[in-house]
Structure formats: structure tokens, C-alpha cells
Amino acid sequence: MLWLGVIAKNFYREKLSFIFTGLENWQAALIFYFIYIFGILYFAVLPGFEHHQWKTVLFNGAFLGFLCYATYDLTNMATIKQWPLSIVVVDIIWGTILTGSVAIASYFSAIKLLNL
């Protein structure tokens, strides 16, 4: 939400002005991120515990981010006239980095909190 509301806010407004309403739907964003957190835990963090490998967590998290954000952006590019390539590239990079970072931070936080 920090990304959408602060860091890249003007970038999205500029690039997507042809469809942007000016009003963010924060409820939809919260629902997405809540669901997405469970996906990160299931597909990245838990497999890391099974294999006792932080590298597995980082890779799985980054790959999940890449897949999810690429699915969103490339579908939009395929179906929405004038969907900018710059949005596709920035979003996929952001999703890859964000998801990998959240996965590895969650993994190490759980190890510390649970004394594993």
C-alpha cells in the first residue's frame, strides 16, 4: 500500500490517466494483500521450513511475485487498450522484489519468534 499510495502514486497516475478515476479502492487493496500474504506463507515460507533453506524461501517468494504480477500486468496489456509497457516492467520488478523480501523477512522472523 505504501507503494501504491506514496512511492509510485504519481507514476501510476501519469501512465494510467486514461483509466484512472483518481480514487483508490483501499478496501480492494487490503483484501488482495491479505490473501497474498497467505500465498507467500504457503508457497514460499513453509517450503523453506521443510527444506531448512532460506534460499528456497527467497527464490520461491521472488518467483511467486514474478508470476502473480506478470499475470496481472500481461493480462491487462492483452485486454486494455494502451496499457503501458513501462507499467508492466515496473510492476513485475516490484512484485518480484516485494514478494521475495516479504517471504525472507517472514521466514527469519518466524525462526526468531519460534526459536527454531
Long-range contacts (C-beta under 8 A, 24 or more apart in sequence): 1-26, 1-29, 1-30, 1-33, 3-94, 3-98, 4-29, 8-90, 8-94, 11-90, 12-87, 15-84, 15-86, 15-87, 16-84, 16-87, 18-82, 19-80, 36-68, 36-99, 37-102, 39-64, 39-68, 40-64, 40-99, 40-102, 40-103, 40-106, 41-106, 44-99, 44-103, 44-107, 45-103, 45-106, 45-107, 45-110, 48-103, 48-107, 49-107, 49-110, 49-116, 54-104, 54-107, 54-108, 57-103, 57-104, 57-107, 58-100, 58-103, 58-104, 59-100, 60-103, 61-99, 61-100, 61-101, 61-102, 61-103, 61-104, 62-96, 62-97, 62-99, 62-100, 62-103, 63-96, 64-99, 64-103, 65-95, 65-96, 65-97, 65-98, 65-99, 65-100, 66-92, 66-95, 66-96, 66-99, 68-95, 68-99, 69-94, 69-95, 69-96, 70-95
